[in-house]
Amino acid sequence: MISGHSGVGKSTLINKLQPNLSINTKEVSETHKQGQHTTTFSELHELDFGASIIDTPGIRGFGLVALELNEIGNYFPEFFALKIACKFYNCIHKNEPNCAVKLGLEKEEIAESRYKSYLNMLVEEENHFRTNDY
């Protein structure tokens, strides 16, 4: 199964793997300089080399549900392994002193891209983009 944000080229990628599928795609929008949402339902495609792939509609949003700030790092295995050495048990690995995760980042034991993803999740949670109000 291939999934991802809307307009990132999932169907285009599948067409490159198996050109005779001719899955409907659109050109990059000149106005927005982004791909355009085209796929409207999930569909299984058989590929000539014996594999199958499911093309899915794009995801328009993604969020964390019911997580405390100090729990988010537990979903990063490399953070989880180091957090026992943090000075504070509720360390969120952002500004706290003697943070083992930040030290791991400095020692290149943690990829900077992973840490940036983690910080983005923290910011989203701190800004309360999701609520339980319906």
N, C-alpha and C positions, 0 to 999 in steps of 0.2 A: 504494500500500500504506500502510496506517496501522498503526503499531506504537507500543508504549509499555508502561509498567508495568501490571500487572494491576489492574483495577478503576478506571481513571482516566476511563472514559467513551468509549472508542473506538467501540464499537457504538452507543452513544447518539448520538454525533456523526453517524455514518453514517445513522442513522434520521432525524435532523433534515434531512440533505441529501436523503434519498429516503424519505419517511414510509411508503410502501406496502411497503417491504421487511420491516418488522416483525421485525427481528433481535431475538432474545431478549436481554433485559437484566434486571437486578435493581435494586431500590431500594438506596439507600445504607444500609449496615448501621447500625442504631440503636446497637448495642453498640459497634462499632469506629469509627463515624463516617467510614467509608471505603466506596468502591465495592466491589462484589463480583465476583469472577472468574466469568465466564459463558461466554465463547467458548472452545471446546475444540479447534477446528481452523480453519485458514485457509480462507477462502471468497471467491471472486470475485463481485462484484455489479455488474450493469449499471445505470447511472443514466440517467434519462430525457433528460438533456441531452447524451448521447453519450459520457460518460466511463465508465470502469470503476474500481472500487476493491476492494482486497483487505482484508478484515477479518482480523486475526490474533489469536491468543491473547496474553494479557498476558505480559510479561517479568517474571519474579520477581526476577531479579538481573542485575547488569551489573558487569563487572570488567575491569581492564586486565591483559594477559598479557605477561610477559617484557619490561617496560619499566624502565629505570633512572630514578631520580627526575629526573635532568637531561635526560632525553629527552622527558618528558611535555609540556613547553612547546613542543617542536617541532611538535606537532599543533595548536597555536593559531597561525594565520598571523600575527596581529598581534604575538605574542611573538617568533616566529621572525625577523621582520623587524627587531626591535629588539635581540635578544640579542647581536649582534656588538659592540654598544657597552657591554655589561656589563664590569665590571672583571675578573671571573673567568670563564674559559672554561667552567667547570662550574657556573655559577650556576643555582640552582633558583628564583630570583626570589621568595625568601621573606624572608630576613633578611640577605642579603649587602649590604655597602656598595657604593655606586655601581652599583646595578642599573638598567639602562636600562628594563626592563619596569616596575619599580616607579615609576620616573620618568614613564614613559608613562601609568601609572595616575593619578598625581598631576596630569598635564597633560590628563587625560580623553581621551587618545588610545586608551586601552583601556577598554572598558566594565567597570564594577565587577562586574556579574553574571558576565562571562566570567572575571574574575580569581577570583571566589569559587568558580566551578565548578572552575577549575584547582586552587585550594587544597584543595578537597574530594578531588580525585583524588590529590593529594600525600599527604593524611592517610591515605587508603585504602591507598596503596602503602606508606607508612611503617609502618602497623599490620599489614601482611602478612595481609590478609583472605583472600587467595588463596595457596595453596601448590601445589607440584607433587606433593604426597603424594596417592596415590589409595587 
